[in-house]
Amino acid sequence: MTLARYQRLEQILFHISDHIPACIISSKDFESLHSKAKFASILSCVLGLETINHRPHYNDAESNKLGCVGYQHLLADSHYLKHSSKLLHNVLENLQTQNYVDIVTEEKYTSDKEILIGLTVDYRHLENWHSFKGNTEPIIRDMIQKSGTWIIMLYLCTLFFIVDSDETEQERRILDWDIFR
């Protein structure tokens, strides 16, 4: 999308949101959504784990993005989320020790950046993704199961089929871990 089209679409969305409150529901966190959804009155981040009553605004001139946050609601108690955040940090550390070059991780934090509430692991670009699927993913699942009463929802998001040069299809996956209790 060209910049001119994006700006026109943004103008249309601002005009609509002047008459009808707009809500964005996404698997992304506030930091990722904020600049793309300045017109929205409500941002439901990380699939509803955090909901933001947002004051629509046209510019990003503010150095403090939280100035437009009217209210933050967490789906679970912050104590539980902080405890589960430690587990997500452990999962992330485990992935980093594996030295996978082509794995992209996306950490998802609450709007105040205090609690890690989600982690996306994208291993579509691994040459041998079967190795990750067979070796590393079970270790992570075991860590999650041993965590006790803290439950992490595991999403196998977006199934990818890529046609290789020899025209065979290979399944690629993105994993999303979001915390629920």
Residue frames as a rotation matrix with the C-alpha (Angstrom) as fourth column:
MET 1
0.592 0.806 0.000 0.00
0.806 -0.592 0.000 0.00
0.000 0.000 -1.000 0.00
THR 2
-0.216 -0.657 0.722 1.40
0.578 -0.682 -0.448 3.38
0.787 0.320 0.527 -0.92
LEU 3
-0.826 -0.171 -0.536 1.79
0.550 -0.446 -0.706 6.07
-0.119 -0.878 0.463 1.70
ALA 4
-0.833 0.553 0.003 -0.92
-0.524 -0.792 0.314 8.19
0.176 0.260 0.950 0.04
ARG 5
-0.114 0.815 -0.568 -3.41
-0.183 0.544 0.819 5.29
0.976 0.197 0.087 0.13
TYR 6
-0.365 -0.086 -0.927 -2.54
0.803 0.475 -0.360 4.50
0.471 -0.876 -0.104 3.73
GLN 7
-0.966 -0.022 -0.259 -3.09
0.161 -0.832 -0.530 8.14
-0.204 -0.554 0.807 4.74
ARG 8
-0.564 0.819 -0.103 -6.40
-0.634 -0.350 0.690 8.25
0.529 0.454 0.717 2.86
LEU 9
-0.049 0.519 -0.853 -7.56
0.282 0.827 0.487 5.04
0.958 -0.217 -0.187 4.55
GLU 10
-0.655 -0.253 -0.712 -6.52
0.746 -0.066 -0.663 6.45
0.120 -0.965 0.232 7.92
GLN 11
-0.936 0.350 0.033 -8.58
-0.351 -0.936 -0.035 9.61
0.019 -0.044 0.999 7.23
ILE 12
-0.213 0.890 -0.402 -11.61
-0.428 0.285 0.858 7.48
0.878 0.355 0.320 6.38
LEU 13
-0.138 0.108 -0.985 -11.20
0.660 0.751 -0.010 5.45
0.738 -0.651 -0.175 9.56
PHE 14
-0.919 -0.176 -0.353 -10.89
0.381 -0.628 -0.679 8.62
-0.102 -0.758 0.644 11.66
HIS 15
-0.704 0.710 0.027 -14.07
-0.622 -0.634 0.460 9.97
0.343 0.307 0.888 10.02
ILE 16
-0.004 0.705 -0.709 -15.98
-0.026 0.709 0.705 6.76
1.000 0.021 0.015 10.73
SER 17
-0.325 -0.193 -0.926 -14.70
0.821 0.429 -0.377 6.62
0.470 -0.883 0.019 14.32
ASP 18
-0.969 0.093 0.228 -16.00
-0.168 -0.928 -0.332 10.16
0.181 -0.360 0.915 14.89
HIS 19
-0.191 0.981 -0.026 -19.51
-0.878 -0.159 0.452 8.69
0.440 0.109 0.892 14.52
ILE 20
0.848 0.398 -0.350 -19.06
-0.254 0.884 0.392 5.05
0.466 -0.244 0.851 15.55
PRO 21
0.401 -0.746 0.532 -16.59
-0.803 -0.007 0.596 3.93
-0.441 -0.666 -0.601 18.23
ALA 22
0.521 -0.315 -0.793 -13.99
-0.527 0.611 -0.590 1.64
0.671 0.726 0.153 16.64
CYS 23
0.572 -0.357 0.739 -12.51
-0.577 0.465 0.671 -1.40
-0.583 -0.810 0.060 18.38
ILE 24
0.204 -0.604 -0.771 -9.46
-0.779 0.377 -0.501 -3.27
0.593 0.702 -0.393 17.13
ILE 25
0.762 -0.012 0.647 -8.98
-0.423 0.747 0.513 -6.89
-0.490 -0.665 0.564 18.23
SER 26
0.527 -0.680 -0.510 -5.53
-0.606 0.121 -0.786 -8.28
0.596 0.723 -0.348 17.55
SER 27
0.811 -0.392 -0.434 -2.91
0.539 0.789 0.294 -10.79
0.227 -0.472 0.852 18.60
LYS 28
-0.108 -0.874 0.474 -0.42
0.470 -0.465 -0.750 -7.88
0.876 0.142 0.461 18.66
ASP 29
-0.130 0.000 -0.992 0.46
0.971 -0.202 -0.127 -5.89
-0.200 -0.979 0.027 21.76
PHE 30
0.718 0.493 -0.492 -0.22
0.465 -0.865 -0.190 -2.19
-0.519 -0.092 -0.850 22.35
GLU 31
-0.053 -0.846 -0.531 3.24
-0.130 -0.521 0.843 -1.15
-0.990 0.114 -0.082 21.18
SER 32
-0.807 -0.250 0.536 2.67
0.422 0.391 0.818 -2.82
-0.414 0.885 -0.210 17.81
LEU 33
-0.073 0.911 0.405 -0.92
0.997 0.065 0.032 -1.62
0.003 0.406 -0.914 17.39
HIS 34
0.071 0.225 -0.972 -0.68
0.588 -0.796 -0.142 1.95
-0.806 -0.561 -0.189 18.61
SER 35
-0.607 -0.391 -0.692 0.71
-0.211 -0.760 0.614 3.69
-0.766 0.519 0.379 15.53
LYS 36
-0.970 0.237 0.049 -1.60
0.133 0.355 0.925 1.74
0.201 0.904 -0.376 13.20
ALA 37
-0.173 0.963 -0.205 -4.82
0.811 0.257 0.525 2.27
0.559 -0.075 -0.826 15.17
LYS 38
-0.955 -0.250 -0.159 -4.70
0.296 -0.792 -0.534 5.87
0.007 -0.557 0.830 16.39
PHE 39
-0.599 0.790 0.128 -8.35
-0.507 -0.498 0.703 6.22
0.619 0.357 0.700 15.33
ALA 40
-0.174 0.556 -0.813 -9.64
0.327 0.811 0.485 3.43
0.929 -0.181 -0.323 17.59
SER 41
0.254 0.376 0.891 -11.49
-0.730 -0.530 0.432 3.98
0.635 -0.760 0.139 20.87
ILE 42
0.657 -0.025 0.754 -10.71
-0.564 0.647 0.513 0.49
-0.500 -0.762 0.411 22.14
LEU 43
0.007 -0.698 -0.716 -7.69
-0.824 0.402 -0.400 -1.71
0.567 0.592 -0.572 21.50
SER 44
0.840 0.215 0.498 -8.00
-0.455 0.779 0.431 -5.35
-0.296 -0.588 0.753 22.48
CYS 45
0.166 -0.924 -0.344 -4.39
-0.934 -0.036 -0.355 -6.51
0.316 0.381 -0.869 22.56
VAL 46
-0.819 -0.573 -0.030 -2.87
-0.552 0.802 -0.227 -10.00
0.154 -0.170 -0.973 22.65
LEU 47
-0.558 0.685 -0.469 -6.25
0.121 0.626 0.770 -11.57
0.821 0.373 -0.432 21.88
GLY 48
0.425 0.868 0.256 -8.01
-0.028 -0.270 0.962 -9.81
0.905 -0.416 -0.090 24.73
LEU 49
0.043 -0.457 -0.889 -5.45
0.922 0.361 -0.141 -10.26
0.386 -0.813 0.437 27.52
GLU 50
-0.613 -0.201 -0.764 -5.22
0.520 -0.831 -0.198 -6.47
-0.596 -0.518 0.614 27.69
THR 51
0.175 0.707 0.686 -7.94
0.942 -0.322 0.092 -4.07
0.286 0.630 -0.722 26.65
ILE 52
-0.761 -0.520 -0.389 -7.18
0.585 -0.809 -0.063 -0.38
-0.282 -0.276 0.919 26.34
ASN 53
0.599 0.797 -0.086 -9.71
0.721 -0.582 -0.376 2.44
-0.349 0.163 -0.923 26.48
HIS 54
-0.407 -0.871 0.276 -7.88
0.866 -0.271 0.421 4.59
-0.292 0.411 0.864 23.94
ARG 55
0.353 0.445 -0.823 -8.22
0.126 -0.894 -0.430 8.29
-0.927 0.048 -0.371 23.17
PRO 56
0.512 -0.150 0.846 -8.11
0.854 0.194 -0.482 8.67
-0.091 0.969 0.228 19.38
HIS 57
0.425 -0.470 -0.773 -5.44
-0.072 -0.869 0.489 11.10
-0.902 -0.153 -0.403 18.22
TYR 58
0.997 0.034 -0.071 -3.94
-0.069 -0.048 -0.996 12.15
-0.037 0.998 -0.045 14.89
ASN 59
0.444 -0.895 -0.040 -0.29
-0.617 -0.273 -0.738 12.59
0.650 0.353 -0.673 15.70
ASP 60
0.721 -0.345 -0.601 2.47
0.567 0.793 0.225 10.56
0.398 -0.503 0.767 17.27
ALA 61
0.222 -0.667 0.711 4.35
-0.142 -0.743 -0.654 13.64
0.965 0.044 -0.260 18.38
GLU 62
0.738 0.095 0.668 3.98
-0.664 -0.075 0.744 12.61
0.121 -0.993 0.008 22.02
SER 63
-0.372 -0.886 -0.275 7.07
-0.711 0.463 -0.529 10.91
0.596 -0.001 -0.803 23.38
ASN 64
-0.843 0.176 0.509 4.81
-0.331 0.576 -0.747 9.22
-0.425 -0.798 -0.427 25.92
LYS 65
-0.738 0.564 -0.371 2.40
-0.207 0.334 0.920 6.97
0.643 0.755 -0.130 24.01
LEU 66
-0.602 0.510 -0.614 0.59
0.773 0.565 -0.289 6.19
0.200 -0.648 -0.735 27.24
GLY 67
-0.907 0.269 -0.325 -0.90
-0.128 -0.910 -0.395 9.70
-0.402 -0.316 0.859 27.23
CYS 68
-0.482 0.756 -0.444 -3.68
-0.782 -0.142 0.606 8.36
0.395 0.639 0.660 25.03
VAL 69
-0.582 0.271 -0.767 -4.46
0.354 0.933 0.061 5.39
0.732 -0.236 -0.639 27.31
GLY 70
-0.076 0.662 0.746 -7.60
-0.655 -0.597 0.463 6.20
0.752 -0.453 0.479 29.26
TYR 71
0.379 0.249 0.892 -7.87
-0.847 0.480 0.226 2.88
-0.372 -0.841 0.393 31.05
GLN 72
-0.471 -0.554 -0.687 -6.12
-0.707 0.703 -0.081 -0.48
0.527 0.447 -0.722 30.97
HIS 73
0.482 0.623 0.616 -7.98
-0.839 0.530 0.121 -3.69
-0.251 -0.576 0.778 31.75
LEU 74
-0.663 -0.698 -0.270 -6.16
-0.732 0.680 0.042 -7.01
0.154 0.226 -0.962 32.13
LEU 75
0.155 0.752 -0.641 -8.13
-0.546 0.606 0.579 -10.21
0.823 0.260 0.504 31.57
ALA 76
0.418 -0.109 -0.902 -6.29
0.612 0.767 0.191 -11.91
0.671 -0.632 0.388 34.43
ASP 77
0.964 -0.117 -0.240 -4.96
0.150 -0.505 0.850 -10.66
-0.220 -0.855 -0.469 37.75
SER 78
0.660 -0.751 -0.032 -1.61
-0.578 -0.480 -0.660 -8.89
0.480 0.454 -0.750 37.31
HIS 79
0.133 -0.591 0.796 -0.07
-0.850 0.345 0.398 -11.12
-0.510 -0.729 -0.457 40.02
TYR 80
0.505 0.132 0.853 -0.87
0.147 0.960 -0.236 -14.22
-0.850 0.245 0.466 37.95
LEU 81
0.983 -0.124 0.136 0.33
0.113 -0.175 -0.978 -12.58
0.146 0.977 -0.158 34.76
LYS 82
0.440 -0.872 0.215 3.64
-0.883 -0.463 -0.072 -11.58
0.162 -0.158 -0.974 36.39
HIS 83
0.115 -0.359 0.926 4.16
-0.494 0.788 0.367 -15.13
-0.862 -0.500 -0.086 37.58
SER 84
0.661 0.215 0.719 3.40
0.430 0.676 -0.598 -16.52
-0.614 0.705 0.354 34.13
SER 85
0.911 -0.377 -0.167 5.61
-0.394 -0.677 -0.621 -13.86
0.121 0.632 -0.766 32.58
LYS 86
0.105 -0.898 0.428 8.58
-0.818 0.166 0.550 -15.57
-0.565 -0.408 -0.717 34.25
LEU 87
0.192 0.045 0.980 7.69
0.244 0.965 -0.092 -18.76
-0.951 0.257 0.175 32.39
LEU 88
0.948 0.180 0.262 7.60
0.296 -0.200 -0.934 -16.92
-0.116 0.963 -0.243 29.07
HIS 89
0.585 -0.810 -0.039 11.00
-0.810 -0.586 0.009 -15.40
-0.030 0.027 -0.999 29.84
ASN 90
-0.046 -0.579 0.814 12.30
-0.438 0.744 0.505 -18.93
-0.898 -0.333 -0.288 30.54
VAL 91
0.579 0.320 0.750 10.90
0.505 0.582 -0.637 -20.16
-0.641 0.747 0.176 27.22
LEU 92
0.974 -0.224 -0.039 12.57
-0.185 -0.682 -0.707 -17.23
0.131 0.696 -0.706 25.47
GLU 93
0.246 -0.930 0.274 15.91
-0.887 -0.101 0.451 -17.96
-0.392 -0.353 -0.850 27.19
ASN 94
0.125 -0.136 0.983 15.63
0.054 0.990 0.130 -21.60
-0.991 0.037 0.131 26.17
LEU 95
0.861 0.251 0.442 15.09
0.442 0.058 -0.895 -20.60
-0.250 0.966 -0.061 22.55
GLN 96
0.807 -0.587 -0.068 18.05
-0.579 -0.761 -0.294 -18.22
0.121 0.277 -0.953 22.64
THR 97
0.076 -0.813 0.578 20.38
-0.678 0.383 0.628 -20.93
-0.732 -0.439 -0.522 23.96
GLN 98
0.493 0.183 0.851 19.45
0.348 0.855 -0.385 -23.14
-0.797 0.486 0.358 21.00
ASN 99
-0.393 -0.738 -0.549 21.22
-0.137 -0.544 0.828 -20.64
-0.909 0.401 0.113 18.66
TYR 100
0.093 0.495 0.864 18.66
0.904 0.322 -0.282 -20.89
-0.418 0.807 -0.418 15.88
VAL 101
-0.833 -0.503 -0.230 19.64
0.352 -0.803 0.481 -18.18
-0.427 0.320 0.846 13.41
ASP 102
-0.865 0.478 0.153 16.40
-0.016 -0.331 0.944 -18.09
0.501 0.814 0.294 11.42
ILE 103
-0.135 0.839 -0.527 13.90
0.953 0.256 0.164 -18.04
0.272 -0.480 -0.834 14.29
VAL 104
-0.624 0.050 0.780 12.15
-0.058 -0.998 0.017 -14.74
0.779 -0.035 0.626 14.86
THR 105
-0.348 0.524 -0.777 10.66
0.931 0.291 -0.220 -14.11
0.111 -0.800 -0.589 18.29
GLU 106
-0.369 0.341 0.864 8.25
-0.025 -0.933 0.358 -11.32
0.929 0.111 0.353 19.12
GLU 107
-0.764 0.081 -0.640 7.78
0.644 0.155 -0.749 -10.43
0.039 -0.985 -0.171 22.76
LYS 108
-0.122 0.823 0.555 4.38
0.268 -0.512 0.816 -8.98
0.956 0.248 -0.158 23.68
TYR 109
-0.856 -0.262 -0.446 4.15
0.502 -0.212 -0.839 -6.74
0.125 -0.941 0.313 26.70
THR 110
0.244 0.893 -0.379 1.36
0.931 -0.325 -0.166 -4.90
-0.271 -0.313 -0.910 28.46
SER 111
0.656 0.095 0.749 0.98
0.494 -0.804 -0.330 -1.24
0.571 0.587 -0.574 27.47
ASP 112
0.898 -0.349 0.268 3.01
-0.439 -0.667 0.602 -0.14
-0.032 -0.658 -0.752 30.50
LYS 113
0.352 -0.768 -0.535 5.75
-0.461 0.355 -0.813 -2.57
0.815 0.533 -0.229 29.37
GLU 114
-0.065 -0.349 0.935 5.84
-0.998 0.041 -0.054 -4.20
-0.020 -0.936 -0.351 32.81
ILE 115
0.042 0.197 0.979 4.55
-0.383 0.909 -0.167 -7.71
-0.923 -0.368 0.114 32.04
LEU 116
-0.801 -0.271 -0.533 5.46
-0.598 0.356 0.718 -10.09
-0.004 0.894 -0.447 29.21
ILE 117
-0.086 0.884 0.459 2.04
-0.586 0.328 -0.741 -11.51
-0.806 -0.332 0.490 28.30
GLY 118
0.892 0.406 0.197 2.78
-0.089 0.586 -0.805 -13.16
-0.443 0.701 0.559 24.98
LEU 119
-0.232 -0.970 -0.075 5.52
-0.452 0.039 0.891 -14.63
-0.861 0.241 -0.448 22.84
THR 120
0.883 0.416 -0.217 5.42
-0.370 0.333 -0.867 -15.39
-0.289 0.846 0.448 19.13
VAL 121
-0.183 -0.915 0.359 7.93
-0.237 0.396 0.887 -17.83
-0.954 0.078 -0.289 17.72
ASP 122
0.791 0.395 -0.467 8.18
-0.503 -0.014 -0.864 -17.79
-0.348 0.918 0.188 13.93
TYR 123
-0.154 -0.880 0.449 10.28
-0.284 0.475 0.833 -20.61
-0.946 0.001 -0.323 12.56
ARG 124
0.828 0.550 0.108 9.01
-0.014 0.212 -0.977 -20.55
-0.560 0.808 0.184 8.97
HIS 125
0.746 -0.550 -0.374 12.42
-0.631 -0.407 -0.661 -19.61
0.212 0.729 -0.651 7.64
LEU 126
0.105 -0.710 0.697 14.38
-0.624 0.499 0.602 -22.45
-0.774 -0.498 -0.391 9.22
GLU 127
-0.373 -0.334 -0.866 16.04
-0.898 0.364 0.247 -24.64
0.233 0.870 -0.436 6.63
ASN 128
-0.631 0.150 -0.761 15.23
0.156 0.986 0.065 -27.73
0.760 -0.078 -0.646 8.70
TRP 129
-0.325 0.579 0.748 12.10
-0.821 -0.565 0.080 -26.72
0.468 -0.588 0.659 10.59
HIS 130
0.545 0.498 -0.675 11.35
-0.158 0.851 0.500 -30.40
0.824 -0.166 0.542 11.32
SER 131
-0.362 -0.778 -0.514 14.33
0.516 0.292 -0.805 -30.36
0.776 -0.557 0.296 13.71
PHE 132
-0.837 0.131 0.531 12.76
-0.433 -0.751 -0.499 -27.51
0.333 -0.648 0.685 15.70
LYS 133
0.129 0.991 -0.028 9.35
-0.827 0.123 0.548 -29.18
0.547 -0.048 0.836 15.63
GLY 134
0.556 0.112 -0.824 10.73
0.052 0.984 0.169 -32.52
0.830 -0.136 0.542 16.80
ASN 135
-0.203 -0.783 -0.588 13.41
0.730 0.279 -0.624 -31.42
0.652 -0.556 0.515 19.26
THR 136
-0.942 -0.289 0.171 12.86
0.137 -0.795 -0.590 -27.94
0.307 -0.533 0.789 20.66
GLU 137
-0.293 0.909 0.296 9.07
-0.599 -0.416 0.684 -27.65
0.745 0.024 0.666 20.63
PRO 138
0.401 0.452 -0.797 8.60
0.307 0.754 0.581 -30.71
0.863 -0.478 0.163 22.93
ILE 139
-0.528 -0.649 -0.548 11.07
0.773 -0.100 -0.626 -29.20
0.352 -0.754 0.555 25.43
ILE 140
-0.889 0.245 0.387 9.04
-0.288 -0.956 -0.056 -25.98
0.356 -0.161 0.920 25.46
ARG 141
0.098 0.976 -0.195 5.76
-0.399 0.218 0.891 -27.86
0.912 -0.010 0.411 25.82
ASP 142
0.114 -0.150 -0.982 7.29
0.709 0.705 -0.026 -29.79
0.696 -0.693 0.186 28.75
MET 143
-0.894 -0.445 -0.049 8.34
0.373 -0.679 -0.632 -26.51
0.249 -0.584 0.773 30.42
ILE 144
-0.534 0.772 0.344 4.77
-0.605 -0.633 0.482 -25.25
0.590 0.050 0.806 30.03
GLN 145
0.324 0.695 -0.642 3.23
-0.048 0.690 0.722 -28.45
0.945 -0.203 0.257 31.45
LYS 146
-0.145 -0.481 -0.865 5.60
0.841 0.401 -0.364 -28.47
0.522 -0.780 0.346 34.44
SER 147
-0.740 -0.173 0.650 4.65
-0.024 -0.959 -0.283 -24.90
0.672 -0.225 0.706 35.26
GLY 148
-0.878 0.385 -0.284 1.75
0.406 0.285 -0.868 -26.18
-0.253 -0.878 -0.407 37.38
THR 149
-0.017 0.986 -0.167 -1.45
0.734 -0.101 -0.672 -24.19
-0.679 -0.134 -0.722 37.69
TRP 150
-0.088 -0.066 -0.994 -0.27
-0.391 -0.915 0.095 -21.53
-0.916 0.397 0.055 35.28
ILE 151
0.253 0.311 0.916 -1.72
0.656 0.640 -0.399 -22.27
-0.711 0.702 -0.042 31.90
ILE 152
-0.480 -0.369 -0.796 -0.37
-0.396 -0.719 0.572 -20.93
-0.783 0.590 0.199 28.67
MET 153
0.665 0.716 0.212 -2.53
-0.035 0.313 -0.949 -21.13
-0.746 0.624 0.233 25.61
LEU 154
-0.537 -0.832 0.139 -0.59
0.052 0.132 0.990 -22.43
-0.842 0.539 -0.027 22.66
TYR 155
0.608 0.713 -0.349 -1.76
-0.275 -0.223 -0.935 -21.23
-0.745 0.664 0.060 19.30
LEU 156
-0.437 -0.619 0.652 -0.59
0.584 0.356 0.729 -22.81
-0.683 0.700 0.206 16.10
CYS 157
0.361 0.589 -0.723 -1.28
-0.046 -0.763 -0.645 -19.76
-0.931 0.266 -0.249 14.03
THR 158
0.546 -0.056 -0.836 -1.20
-0.757 -0.461 -0.463 -19.34
-0.359 0.886 -0.294 10.30
LEU 159
0.325 -0.378 0.867 -0.34
0.312 0.908 0.279 -22.53
-0.892 0.180 0.414 8.49
PHE 160
0.237 -0.342 -0.909 2.02
-0.769 -0.637 0.040 -21.71
-0.593 0.690 -0.414 5.66
PHE 161
0.572 -0.160 0.805 2.60
0.500 0.845 -0.188 -23.70
-0.650 0.510 0.563 2.51
ILE 162
0.278 -0.599 -0.751 5.65
-0.651 -0.693 0.311 -22.70
-0.706 0.402 -0.582 0.56
VAL 163
0.983 0.012 0.184 6.43
0.129 0.668 -0.733 -24.14
-0.132 0.744 0.655 -2.85
ASP 164
0.226 -0.973 -0.040 10.14
-0.071 -0.057 0.996 -24.97
-0.972 -0.222 -0.082 -3.02
SER 165
-0.210 -0.410 -0.887 12.20
-0.878 -0.320 0.356 -24.98
-0.430 0.854 -0.293 -6.18
ASP 166
-0.989 -0.126 -0.081 11.44
-0.148 0.893 0.425 -28.69
0.019 0.432 -0.902 -6.60
GLU 167
-0.431 0.902 -0.007 7.72
-0.607 -0.284 0.742 -27.82
0.667 0.324 0.670 -6.36
THR 168
-0.288 0.369 -0.884 7.05
0.652 0.751 0.101 -29.72
0.701 -0.547 -0.457 -3.12
GLU 169
0.377 0.509 0.774 4.98
-0.251 -0.748 0.615 -28.11
0.892 -0.426 -0.154 -0.42
GLN 170
-0.556 -0.541 -0.630 6.40
0.537 0.344 -0.770 -27.71
0.634 -0.767 0.099 3.07
GLU 171
0.587 0.800 -0.127 4.34
0.556 -0.284 0.781 -26.87
0.589 -0.529 -0.611 6.11
ARG 172
-0.660 -0.726 0.192 5.57
0.356 -0.528 -0.771 -23.90
0.661 -0.440 0.607 8.13
ARG 173
0.377 0.836 -0.398 4.07
0.757 -0.031 0.653 -22.67
0.534 -0.547 -0.644 11.38
ILE 174
-0.434 -0.379 0.817 4.09
-0.277 -0.807 -0.521 -19.75
0.857 -0.453 0.246 13.73
LEU 175
-0.159 0.345 -0.925 3.62
0.849 0.526 0.050 -20.43
0.504 -0.777 -0.376 17.40
ASP 176
-0.189 0.155 0.970 1.97
-0.371 -0.926 0.075 -17.91
0.909 -0.345 0.233 19.69
TRP 177
-0.384 0.091 -0.919 2.08
0.808 0.515 -0.287 -18.35
0.447 -0.852 -0.272 23.43
ASP 178
-0.287 0.363 0.886 -0.31
-0.375 -0.894 0.245 -16.15
0.882 -0.262 0.393 25.33
ILE 179
-0.970 -0.186 -0.155 -0.90
0.076 0.372 -0.925 -16.39
0.230 -0.909 -0.347 29.04
PHE 180
0.037 0.971 0.235 -4.27
-0.517 -0.182 0.836 -17.30
0.855 -0.153 0.496 30.51
ARG 181
-0.928 -0.222 0.300 -5.21
-0.370 0.454 -0.810 -18.63
0.044 -0.863 -0.503 33.90
